[in-house]
């Protein structure tokens, strides 16, 4: 029996996916705790991204991707929130949505707006998977629907010439 068989397999995570998850967690923390962006980004980079904290090992993440999402959401929130509200059902306000879902939608919307180099399907799928990690009911479907509607608005196909 080789030593390889005794060692548990560690699944390597997509570093951008890990950065997206960390960004959602940081945005949630800022939303709930009122922490500032510089404080939260510094905390995550020093103590969470690829580190062990309270017995939990955090996935290695693309730190620049993480910073880009968190700071971009904060910087562009006055553009992001109205866009999200515009695709929600009329009787739903952004403040009625769960804080975690709100963080997921903000991060996903930021990427749809700013990261044109990343395909829509990748962004929507990754944020829907983050929603599935936290919720098992309708929230992942809401994330999928909202991000899909926003993508159709902001990533409309360029006219063919």
C-alpha positions as CSV (number, residue, x, y, z in Angstrom):
1,X,0.0,0.0,0.0
2,X,1.5,3.3,-1.0
3,X,1.5,6.4,1.2
4,X,-0.6,8.1,-1.6
5,X,-3.6,6.0,-0.7
6,X,-3.4,7.0,2.9
7,X,-3.4,10.7,2.1
8,X,-6.8,12.4,1.7
9,X,-7.2,14.0,-1.7
10,X,-7.3,17.8,-1.5
11,X,-9.5,19.3,-4.2
12,X,-7.7,22.3,-5.7
13,X,-10.1,25.2,-6.1
14,X,-10.3,27.7,-8.8
15,X,-8.5,30.7,-7.3
16,X,-10.9,33.2,-8.9
17,X,-13.8,31.2,-7.5
18,X,-12.3,31.2,-4.1
19,X,-11.7,35.0,-4.5
20,X,-15.4,35.4,-5.4
21,X,-16.5,33.5,-2.4
22,X,-14.2,35.5,-0.1
23,X,-15.5,38.7,-1.7
24,X,-19.1,37.8,-1.0
25,X,-18.2,37.0,2.6
26,X,-16.3,40.3,2.9
27,X,-19.2,42.3,1.4
28,X,-21.6,40.5,3.8
29,X,-19.3,41.4,6.7
30,X,-19.2,45.0,5.6
31,X,-23.0,45.1,5.2
32,X,-23.8,43.6,8.6
33,X,-20.9,45.0,10.7
34,X,-20.4,48.3,9.0
35,X,-16.7,47.6,8.5
36,X,-14.8,49.7,6.0
37,X,-13.4,48.3,2.8
38,X,-9.7,48.9,3.6
39,X,-10.1,47.2,7.0
40,X,-12.0,44.2,5.6
41,X,-9.7,43.7,2.6
42,X,-6.6,43.9,4.9
43,X,-8.2,41.4,7.3
44,X,-9.0,38.9,4.5
45,X,-5.6,39.2,2.9
46,X,-3.7,38.8,6.2
47,X,-5.8,36.2,7.9
48,X,-8.2,34.4,5.6
49,X,-7.1,34.0,1.9
50,X,-5.3,30.7,1.9
51,X,-4.8,30.9,5.7
52,X,-6.1,28.9,8.7
53,X,-8.4,30.7,11.1
54,X,-10.3,29.1,14.0
55,X,-9.4,25.6,12.7
56,X,-10.8,26.3,9.2
57,X,-8.4,26.5,6.3
58,X,-9.5,29.0,3.7
59,X,-8.9,28.3,0.1
60,X,-6.1,29.9,-1.7
61,X,-7.6,32.8,-3.6
62,X,-6.5,35.3,-6.3
63,X,-6.0,38.3,-3.9
64,X,-6.1,40.9,-6.7
65,X,-9.4,39.5,-8.0
66,X,-10.7,39.6,-4.5
67,X,-9.6,43.2,-4.0
68,X,-11.0,44.2,-7.4
69,X,-14.5,42.8,-6.6
70,X,-14.8,44.2,-3.0
71,X,-13.4,47.6,-3.8
72,X,-15.3,47.8,-7.1
73,X,-18.6,46.9,-5.5
74,X,-18.1,49.6,-2.9
75,X,-16.9,52.2,-5.5
76,X,-19.8,51.4,-7.9
77,X,-22.6,50.7,-5.5
78,X,-24.6,53.7,-6.6
79,X,-24.6,52.2,-10.1
80,X,-24.9,48.5,-9.1
81,X,-27.8,48.7,-6.6
82,X,-30.2,50.5,-9.0
83,X,-29.4,48.0,-11.7
84,X,-30.3,45.1,-9.4
85,X,-33.5,46.9,-8.3
86,X,-34.5,47.4,-11.9
87,X,-34.6,43.6,-12.5
88,X,-36.3,42.6,-9.3
89,X,-40.0,42.1,-9.1
90,X,-41.9,45.3,-8.5
91,X,-42.8,44.4,-4.9
92,X,-39.2,43.5,-3.9
93,X,-36.7,46.1,-2.7
94,X,-33.0,45.3,-2.4
95,X,-33.3,45.9,1.4
96,X,-35.8,43.0,1.7
97,X,-33.3,40.5,0.2
98,X,-31.1,38.4,2.5
99,X,-27.8,40.1,3.2
100,X,-25.8,37.2,1.7
101,X,-27.9,37.1,-1.4
102,X,-27.5,40.9,-1.7
103,X,-23.7,40.5,-1.5
104,X,-23.8,37.8,-4.1
105,X,-25.9,39.9,-6.5
106,X,-23.7,43.0,-6.0
107,X,-20.5,41.0,-6.7
108,X,-21.9,39.3,-9.7
109,X,-23.3,42.5,-11.1
110,X,-19.9,44.2,-10.6
111,X,-18.2,41.5,-12.7
112,X,-20.9,41.6,-15.4
113,X,-20.3,45.4,-15.7
114,X,-16.6,45.5,-15.3
115,X,-15.1,42.2,-16.3
116,X,-16.0,42.0,-20.0
117,X,-13.1,39.5,-20.4
118,X,-15.0,36.9,-18.3
119,X,-17.9,35.1,-20.1
120,X,-21.4,35.7,-18.7
121,X,-21.9,32.0,-18.2
122,X,-18.8,31.8,-16.0
123,X,-19.9,34.7,-13.8
124,X,-23.5,33.5,-13.5
125,X,-22.6,29.9,-12.8
126,X,-19.9,30.8,-10.2
127,X,-22.2,33.1,-8.2
128,X,-25.1,30.6,-8.4
129,X,-22.8,28.0,-7.0
130,X,-21.9,30.4,-4.2
131,X,-25.6,30.8,-3.5
132,X,-26.0,27.0,-3.5
133,X,-23.3,26.8,-0.8
134,X,-25.4,29.0,1.5
135,X,-28.9,28.2,0.5
136,X,-30.9,25.2,-0.7
137,X,-34.2,26.8,-1.5
138,X,-35.1,29.6,-4.0
139,X,-32.1,31.8,-3.5
140,X,-29.8,30.2,-6.1
141,X,-32.7,30.5,-8.6
142,X,-33.1,34.2,-7.7
143,X,-29.4,34.8,-8.2
144,X,-29.4,33.0,-11.5
145,X,-32.5,34.9,-12.8
146,X,-31.3,38.4,-11.6
147,X,-27.8,38.0,-12.9
148,X,-29.1,36.6,-16.2
149,X,-31.4,39.6,-16.6
150,X,-28.6,42.0,-15.8
151,X,-26.3,40.3,-18.3
152,X,-28.9,40.7,-21.0
153,X,-29.0,44.4,-20.3
154,X,-25.3,45.2,-19.9
155,X,-23.8,42.6,-22.2
156,X,-26.2,42.9,-25.2
157,X,-24.6,41.4,-28.3
158,X,-22.8,43.9,-30.4
159,X,-24.5,44.6,-33.7
160,X,-23.0,42.7,-36.6
161,X,-21.4,44.8,-39.3
